[in-house]
Amino acid sequence: MAERIWLTSYPAGVPADIDVGQYGSLVDLMEESFRTYSSRVAYSFMGQDISYAQTDSLSQSFAAYLQGLGLARGDRVAVMMPNVPQYPVAVAAILRAGLVLVNVNPLYTPRELEHQLKDSGAKAIVIIENFASTLEKCLAATPVKHVVLCAMGDQLGVVKGAVVNYVVRSLKKLVPPFDLPTAVRFNQAIARGSKADFTRPLLKADDVAVLQYTGGTTGVSKGAVLLHRNVLANVLQSEAWNAPAMDRVPAGVQPTSVCALPLYHIFAFTIGMMLTLRTGGKLVLIPNPRDIPAVLKELSKHTVHTLPAVNTLFNALATHPDFDTVDWSQLKVSVGGGTAVQSAVAKLWLEKTGCPICEGYGLSETSPSASCNPVTSLEYTGSIGVPLPNTWFKLLDDEGHEAAPGQPGEIAIKGPQVMAGYWQRPDETAKVMTPDGYFKTGDIGVVDARGFFKIVDRKKDMILVSGFNVYPNELEDVVGQMPGVMECACVGIADAKSGEAVKLVVVRKDPALTEADVRAWCKENLTGYKQPRVVEFRDELPKTPVGKVLRRELRDK
């Protein structure tokens, strides 16, 4: 696209381009906020507030501890936790120590965790004890040498922390038995680090900050390499985009954001944690967003200004009988991402809060935000909005040329938030990057005269379950290894709750194989959102003359 036709659709005051080079690294941004907002609350968790000054002190101690382990600059450290205060502390520490963060889904199975730890070459992991048994099963096969173990109540004070840990371990039985004899407890690590020397490394904008794992067309999970400047750019782009709404927060009032999406997901990581740090806001950490009564009870204690969420969460909140126990009158920005927002949900949300859901679009590879609807818009557009400042979109045909005007094409994105490539996979990087620096998303879109883009199809066979990518090849590989399975295929089917769900079609080798057998195998090897909603047995799979499975036929039936 020779010109950015979408600029005329920008709200007043949002510039076409911003200075994305304001900081040398994410550490510069964090340390500036720690100084500027030292007395403010940074994180609120289960009724406990943690200030910017405390986050500064705890993270520096933990950074010193990590350096004391002999970890060298650029070494990878994995973090596998839900939304607890130890997460942002660990992230700040890892980056301050000059190390690279590897975000890990805490619900991974041993198979999935082993792949990510081996692929990233992680030398250390910070993990909550609830998932320690998963790590124990694969630890010996990974390069991890150091394990730091967190508990739910670590940052809640001695008495409350002990009560919370007792409930989690003994009453709710949420911590399966594990044996990790060399693991060090998080609070122990902080105590040791507080007595050790910390050396602040000189970081550059082009240093690697995060490995953000994403599925691939091959089904193998790959690490998107996000540099400090990629995430920084996206934080500043998002701040500029939200400004017309956030400028309406009264002077002297601390902006408050809800973090109900998991921090290991790039949407919550950048738009929840990092953007809130930049603006001196308070982040309300929600450890379990599926417990809607608990979420609403927590939110009733705060004045909420921003809520990044996925369609399923907006819907679950808006339709819950306790919805009105929360004061939504100050809500300025509701960002919908991860998956398409449904029009009925957008309409209900606007009716009940007066704050429209601005649907955005992005990927792990774009840190993540690439486009968004204007925060001033009151209508549901069904589009993914317009590209953010400093960002260019174009639509490509199958030959890689720009699609003719009015024709659909693959959305390709260029901007400072686009990743450096896939971790140690130049072949995979070459497949998605054009010679002129655009990232090919695999999503097919159209654009209207005002520059609003809409997704109409997918080039890849990816299934989008509640904002999480599920790659059929990975599932088929896992299920195909099951004794009793001759072959299998999976497709996405429409689902009112999660947008799409997984349908698995199996051809038996062993006639005695049951649906329960298949489900048990999937449960052992695949995290929850990848597991099939529907399991169907057939005598054969529909195929082309060359033997390629006709997924469309499996969907249509």
N, C-alpha and C positions, 0 to 999 in steps of 0.2 A: 504494500500500500504506500504509494508515493507520499501521501499526506495523511496526517492524523485527523480524519474527518470527525472523530469523536470529541475533539477538544471543545466544540461549540456546545456539547451537552454537559460540560463540567459545571458544577455549581459555582456561583460567584465566590471569588476568593481562593479557589483551588488552582494553583499554577500548573502549566503544562509540564514544567520540569522544576525539580527542587535540587538543592545541593545535597547529594547523597554522600559526600565525602567529609562530613562534619566531624567524624571521629576516626581515629587510627585503627580502632578495634572495638569489639563488643565490651572488652574490659574497660576501655576509656569511658564508654557510655555508662556502664554499671557503676564505676567508681565515682563518676560525676554525680550520679543520682544518690549514691550512698552519702556523699558529702552534703549535697544541696538539701536533701530531704531527710537528714539523719533522724530527726525527732518524729517523723511520720510513721504510720503503720504501713509496712510493706505487704505483709501477708496475714490473713485472718483464717484460723483453722480450728474448728471445734470449740469456738469461744475464746481461743487464745490468740493474742496479737503479737506479731513479731515485727520489730521496727526495722527501718533501713539501717540504722546503726548496728543493731544486732546481726542483721544479715551480713553486713560488712565484716564484723568481727568474727562471726562463725565461719564465714567462707574463707577468710584469710587464714584462720587456724587450720581449716581442712586443706587448703591449698598447700600450706607448709607441711602438713602430714603427708600429702601425696608426693611432694618433692622429696621428702625424707625417705620414701620407699625406694628412691633411686629411679623413679620414672623420669624419662628424658623428654624434653620439649618435642611435641608432635606425637607422643605415644597416645594410644586410644584408651579411654576409660568409659565403660558402659554404665548406664544408669537404668535400673529396672524397678520402678516404683509407681504407685498411683499418685494422686495429687496430695502429697503431704509436704510440710515445710522443708524437710530434708532435701526434696527435689531441687527447688531453686537455690538452696545453699550449696548443694553438690555441683550444680551447673556453674554457678559463679566461681566456685573453688577450682573446678577442672579448667575453666578458661583462664582464670588468674594464674594458674600454675603453668600455663603455656601448653596445656594438653588438649586433646581433641575429644569432644563429647560424642558418645554413641547412644542415641535414644533407643530403648528397648521396650517393646510391649510386655507388660508384666504378666499377661495371660498366655504368653507363648508356651508351647509344649517343649520338652527337652530337645526334640529334633529341631524345632525352629530356632531355639536359643543357641544350640550348638553351632548351627550354620552361621548365625550372625556374629557370634564371638570369634569363630575361626576366620570368617571372611574379613572382619574388621581388624583382626590381630589384636583385640583388646587385651591389655596386660592386667587390668584391674576392673572390678565391678562393684558398684554400690547398689545393694539390693535389699528390699524389705523382706523380713523373715517369712512373711506369708507365702513367698514364692521360692524360698531357699531350697525346698525339696526338689524343685525343678532343676535348679542349678547343680545340686549334688549329683543328679543322674547323668549330667553331661560334662561336668567340670574337667575331668581327667583328659577329655578329648580336645580341650580348648587351650589357648595360650595364656589363659588367665592365671596370674600368680598371686594376686592380692584380692581378698574379699572383705568388703566393709558391709556390715549387717545392720539394717535399721529396724526399728520397731515403731508401730503406729503412734505410741505415746512419747517418743523421744524428746519432742520439743514442747511438751505440755506441762512442764514442771514436775517435781518429784511425786507429789501426791496424786494429782490428776493423771499424770503419765502412767503411774503404777496401776491405777484403777482401769484406765483405758486398755492397757496391755493385758491385764487380767481378764477383762471382758472378751477381748479379741482372741486370746489364747485359750482360756479355760471354759468360758460360757458359750461363745459363738463357735469355738473350735475352728478358727480360720487359719491356724498355723499348723500344717501337717508336720509330723516328725521329720527332722533332718539331721545330718551329721556333717558339719563343716568345721573341723577342729582348728583350722588356722585362721578362721574369720575373726575380724576385730569389730567390736561394736562401734556404731557411729559416734556416740557420745565419748567413748574412749579415744577414738581417733582425733576428735576435736580437742580433747584435753591434752593429748600428746602434742598435737600441732601447735597449741597455744604456747608451749614452752620451746618450740623449735624456731629456727630462722626461716623467714620467707624471702625468697629472691624474686622480685617482680621482673619477668622476662620482657624484653622489648618485642612487642607483637606488631605485626604489620597487617594491613587490610587484606592482603592476599594470602595470609596464613589460613589453614583449614581450621574451622571452628567446630563444625558438626558433621557427622555422617548420619544422614537421615535415610533409613532403609525403606525401600519401596519395592513392590513386586515388579516383575518384568514380563514381557511377552513370552520369554522363555520359561516363566514360572519360578525362576531363581531370584530370590530377593537380593537387590543391589543397593549399595550405599550411594545416595546422591551426595556429592561433595559440596558442602555449603561453606564458602569462605566467610571470614568475618565481614567483609564488605557486602556480601549477598544478603545476609540477615539484617545488617545495619540499614541497607538501602530499603528493605521491605518494611522495617519498623518506621522509618522516616516517611516513606510513601504512604503508609497506612495512617500515620499521624496527620499528614496533610489532607488525606481524603476525608478523615473523620472530623476535621476542624470545624466545618460549618455547623455541625450538631454539637460538638463538645465545647465550642465557644459559648454555648448557652448554659453551661454549668456555672452557677453563681460564683463570683470571685470569692476566694478564701475557702471554698468547699473542696475537699479532696475528692477527685474522681475515683469512683469505685467500680471495679470490673469483676465479673463472675467467671471463675475458671472451673467449669463443669466438664469441659472436654478434657481428655487425658493429656498431660503435659508432654508425653512421648510423641504425640501427634503434632506435626509441624504447625498446624493451625493454632492450637493452644499455646505452643511453645513461643511463636513469634507474636501473634496477635493478642494472646493472653498475657504471658509472662514478660516478654521483652518490651512490648509497647507500653505496658503498665509501668515498668521500671523507668522508661524514658520520660513518661509524663508525671512521675511522682505519685502515681495512683496507689490505691489499696487493692490487692487481689484476694478475693474470697475463694479459698481452695475447697473444692468439693471432691472428697475422695471416692464417692460412689454415686454417679449421676443417675443410676437406675432406681435408687431409693428416692422416688419423687417426694413423698411426705417429708423425708429428712432434708432434701434440698430446699423445699419451700420453708421449712422451719428455720433453716440457717439463713435464708435470704430475708426472712421477716425481721432479722436483727440489723439489717443494713439498708442504706439508701443506695439503690443500684443505678448506675449510669450507663454501663455498657454490658452487653451480653452476647458474646460470640457462641453460637450453638449450631447444631444440625437440625434438620426438619423434624426428626423423631423427638428430640428434646423439647423444641418449641411446642409441638403438639401435646406431648405428655404433660407439660407444665400448664398450658392453657386450658386443658380439659379436666384438670384435677380440681376436686371440690375445695382444696385449701388455697387455690390460686390467689384469692383476694386477701389472704393474710399478709401478703407482701405489698409494700408501697411501690407501685410501678410508675408513679406520677413523674419521677425524675429520670426515667429511662430515656436516654438520648440516642443510643446506637444499638440496634439489634442486627448483628451480622450473621447471615446464614451462609454456611459453606459446607464443604465435604461432599455434599450430594444436593440434588435439586430440591428447592423448597416448593412444596405443593401450594397451589393457589388457595385452597380452602384453609390451610394452616395460616398462610400469610394474612388472609382476610380476618380470621378469628383473632390472631395476635394483634392486629391493628385495632380491631374493635375493643379488645380488652385492655390494651396498654396505651393506645394512642401513638405508639412508636412503630413505624413500619419495619419489616424485616428487609434489610438491604442484602440481596443475594450477591455473593461474590464468587470468584472462581480462581483456582490455583492448584498447584501440585507440590509434592515434596521437592521436585526439581526447580520450583520457582519461589521457594522460601517462605510461604507458599503463594502470597496474594499477587495475582496478575491483573484481575479486573474486578469491578464492583459496580453495583447500582449506586447512584448518588444518594447520600444520606439525607438529602432534603426531599427525596421523592416520596409521595404518599400512595402511589399506585403500584400494584403488583405487575411487573413487566413480563415475568416468565423468562427473562433473559439473564445472562450472567453479567450484564452491565457493560461498562466501557473500560478500556485499559487504563490503569493507574498512571500518574505522572511518571515520566521517563520511560514509559513502556510502549512497545510497538507490537501490534498483532498483524498477521496477514493470513490469508486462507490459501492453501496449496492444493493443487490437483495431484493425481497419482504419479505424474512425472516430476513433481517438485516445482512446477511453475505456478505463478499466482493464478488462482481460479478466476474465470471470467466474471465480470460484475453480475451480481444477482445469483451466482451459482454457489452451492455449498463447497467447502474444502476443509482440509485438515488445518486446525488452528495451530499456528506457529507463533512463538513469543520471543521477543528480544527485549532485554532490559537488564539493569544492574542486579536484579534479584535472581537471575537465571544461574543455576549451578555451574561449577567448573567442569563437571563431568561425573561419570560413575567411578566409584572407588576401584582402582586397579582393573578396569574393564574398558580399555580404549576401543575395543570392537563394538561394545554396546553404546558407548558415547558417540561413536561415528554414525551409528544408525539414527540417532535422534537429533544431531546437530547439523544444520545446514552450513555450507561454506561461508555464508554471510552472517553467521552467529545467531540464527534463530533456533529455538528448541521446538521440535515437533511433538505435539502433545498426544497424538492418537485420537483426539476428539474431533468430530466433524461438526463444523459450525456454519452459520450464515450471519451476515451483517446487514443491518438496515441503513437507511440514508443518514440517520443521526449517529451512526457509529456504535449502536448497541449490538452485541454479539449474542447469538443463541446457539446452544448445542442441540444438534438434531440426531446425531448418531455417534457410534464409536467405531474407530478403525480396528481397535483391538477387541478381543473377545472378553475383555475385562468385565467383572460383575461388581457393581457398587452397592455394598451392604451398609446402610447407615453411615455413609461417608468413608468406609474402608474399602480399599481395593482388594478384590479376590480374583486371582488368576487361575482360570480353568486348568492350565497345564500343571500347576503345582498340585491341585487336588487329584487330577487324573494320574499323576505320577505316584502320589501317596496311596490312593485306592488301588491302583494297578499292581502294587507290590503285595496286596493282600492275598493270602492263599484262598483259592476258591473263586477268584475273579479272573475271567478271561480277558475282558476289556471293559472300559467305561468311558463316559464323557459327561461333562457338566456344563450347564448353561444357566444364565440368569433368568428368573421369572419375576413378574411384577408382584410387589408385596406392599400392601397398604401401609404397613408400619415402618418397614425399613427401606422402602423405595424399590429395592430388588432383593431377592433371596436366591439361594443356590438350589438348583435341581440337579440331582445326580442320577444318571441312567447307567445301569450295570448289566453286563452280559455274564451270566454265571458259567464257571468251569465246573463247580461243585453244585449239583442241584439242591443240596441241603443248606446252602448259604441263605441266611435270613436277613431281613432289614435290620434287625437288632444287632447282628454280627457286624454289618457294615457301619452302623452308627457307633458301635463301641470302638471300632478301629479308627474311625474319623476323630472321635473324642480324644483318643490317646495321642494322635499325631497332628491334629490341627486345632488352632485356637478357635474360640467360640464362633466368631462371625464368619469363619470359613466353612463351618460345618453345614451339611445339606439340610434344607428345610423339607425337601421332598426327595425320597429315594424310590426309584422306579426300576423294575427288572424287565428286560426285553430279551428276545431271542437273538437279535442282532442290532447293530447300529446302522443308521442310514449313512451311506458313503457315496462319494463321487467315484467315477471309473478308476481314478488313480488311488483310491483308498482313503481320501481325506474325509473325516467325519463331517456330515452336514449339520452343524449346530443349529442352524435356522429351523431345520425340520424338527429337531428335538424341542425347540422353543414353541413352534407353532402347534404341535400336538398337545 
